[in-house]
C-alpha cells in the first residue's frame, strides 16, 4: 500500500425532497449566484422550478447560464468566465450531470485567474505542473448519476475547434456541497441511465486495475461497488420509477469517483483517456465510448498481471472455472462484462456506434500528444492505443 | 434508504514517515499547541520524539498534558480545559489512540464553553438536545487502530467518581487532520491489537444491524470491511512487523467509523452502550467488553429480523448451510464470530474476564438511565439488557 493523503470535504445531502435546501446552502457562500445548467431537461422534470423557488426564498440574486452540452465546450466556459467577472459572482450552482459540473468547475477557477493566464492553454492543455489555488465555490444539484463530478477534484472540457478533450485535477475544485435526490432520475432516458452506469463502472475499473499489491480493503470496496452497479443498473432500467434502485446507483456513482476507493494505489485511466479521443472526435456519449474501450483495453493488457484479472473474474463476475487455464477465466469475465453492457443497450464495438477505422491512427497519436504515455497498469504508446482501438472494431 | 447528510472533512495523511508532517499541519491552526497523550508508550516507540522534532521545526510553542488512560477520565478533561484557558491554546494535538483523541475532543469544546456551562453535566450526561458550536481544532497522530475517533464526530468520557461512561456527538468534533503511520503499530501489545480489531468489527456490526431495507451499497461495504478485519487481524498478530497487515487494519479502522458506511440507515449501538456499563464499572478494555457483549446481543435479537442475520452469516462468514433452518445458519455465524474472538485471545464471556453476576441488574438499570431505551434494531429496556448480560455469563 502506497502512502496517501485523502481529503474530501463535499457535504452530501441525499434523498427525497432535498432540493428545497438548495437556497440556504448556496446562500452560505454569497448573494450573487451563477445558475449553470444544460438544456431543457431540468425545466421539463421540475428540477429548475424547485431550485429557483429555493434560491428565491433564500434571497439570493441569480444570473443564469444555460446551454451546457455533453462533452462540455470550452466556448461556453469562456462565456461563463466573462459573465462571472462582469456580474461579480460569489458562487456557482451547477444543476445537472457531470458535464454541467465540469463546466462550472472550469468557470469557477477560470474567472479568478490573473491577467495573462488562460484557462485552456495554461491548465487543461498543460497536463501537469499547474496548480489551481483559487476558485469560486461550486455547489451542485445532481440530476444524473454517472460522472461522480459532484464530489470529485476533476473537470474535463472539450475544445470543439480542435476536437481536443482534456482533464484538470485539483483539490480546490471539489464542490462544497452536492444535493442528490434520486427522484430527479425517474425521467432520465434509458440510454442516459445506461451510459451513466457504464461511466460509474469505468471509474471503479480504472481504480481496480493497478500494479500496486496489498491494498485489499480498496479492492473489496471496489469489487462490491461494481457488483452494486451490475445488480442495480438493469433494475433501474426495468423499473424506472422505483426509488430504491435509483438511490443505489446514485450513491454508488458518488463513491466510485470521490477518490476514497483508490487510496494507496496508482489507478490506470488509460481507457478514459482513449475514450476522450473518441468522444472528442465523434461526440458520442462518454459512457458508450467507455463500453467500447474497456473490453478491448482488458484484452490487450490482462496478461501483464493476469492474477489481478483472475481476482476480478472470480470476485466480481463469480467466474468459477478452474485456475488451470487463467486465460479462459479472464476471457469469461470480459465476455460477461460485454454481455452486461449489451443488456443495457450500449455499444461494445466501434462499429456498433457507427465508427469506422478511418481515424484510429489519428486518435492514437492525439491521445499521447504532450504525454509520455497513457495508463499505469500498462504504459501505452500510440502503437498500443491503435492496437486497442483495432481490438474494439 | 433513508435521507441522509454526509460530511467528513478530516485530512488523512497515511503511510510510512508521515509523522514528519505533524509540525507543519498543526502550525496551520496556530502557534500555541497542547500536546495530549497517554502514558509512556509513545516515548518508548519513538513517536514522541518524532512529533516533538517536527513541532519544533515548525516553530510552534508546545504545552504538554500526558496521563490519558483507557476509558479516559473526566478529571483529566477538566484539567485540560483549565490548561487551555490559562495558556491560550490554539489547537490540540492528540497523539495516541481513541482514548487520547476522545479526551482531546472533550477538552477542545469544553475550553470554549461559556461561564455557567459544564462539559460533563450539560453535554455528556445530557444524552441529547445539546449542540456543540465551537471547539478548538483537534489534530491527531494515530498510534492504535481501533476506535476510529481520528475522523469521527464522537467522544466517550468516563466519570470515575460515579462510574459513568457517556458519549457526545457533533460534526464540529471531527478532527481537522489525522496522521496515520502503520509502523507505529509494530510495537503494540498483542492484546491491544486484538481489542482494536474487536472495536473495529463492532463499529461495523453496529452499522450493519439495522431495520432499514434497500441500502445494499452500505451493506456490501460493511461486509467487506468486516471480512478485511477477519482476514488481517490474525495476520497482524502472527507477523507483527509486517507493514501490509498493519496498513489494512489501520485504514479499515478509520473507514469503519467515519460514518460513511451507515448513511441512509439507522445504526444500532446498543452493544456499545451496554459495553460502556461494563468498562465503566470494571475498567476492562472496550474491545474485550465488545467481544463479550456482541455474541450475547446477537443471540437475543436475531429473531427480530432473521433474514438480515442470514445475509450476515452467508456474506461475511460464508455459512453455506441450507436456509431450511435459518436459526442454525445464524447460530453458526455467531459460533464463528466467537471462535474468531477467541483466536485473537479475547474473552467472549463475562466469566472469561473474571466478572461475576453480582452487578448485572445495576448495569442494566444504569444503561437506560435518562434514556427511553438502548439500540434501534431492537429497542431494549433494562430487563432486556439484563437478559443479554445473562446470556454473556
Interface residues (C-beta under 8 A of the other chain):
Chain A: X1 X2 X3 X4 X5 X6 X7 X8 X9 X10 X11 X12 X13 X14 X15 X16 X17 X18 X214 X216 X217 X220 X221 X223 X224 X225 X227 X228 X231 X232 X243 X244 X247 X248 X251 X252 X255 X260 X263 X264
Chain B: X1 X2 X3 X4 X5 X6 X7 X8 X9 X10 X11 X12 X13 X14 X15 X16 X17 X18 X214 X216 X217 X220 X221 X223 X224 X225 X227 X228 X231 X232 X243 X244 X247 X248 X251 X252 X255 X260 X263 X264
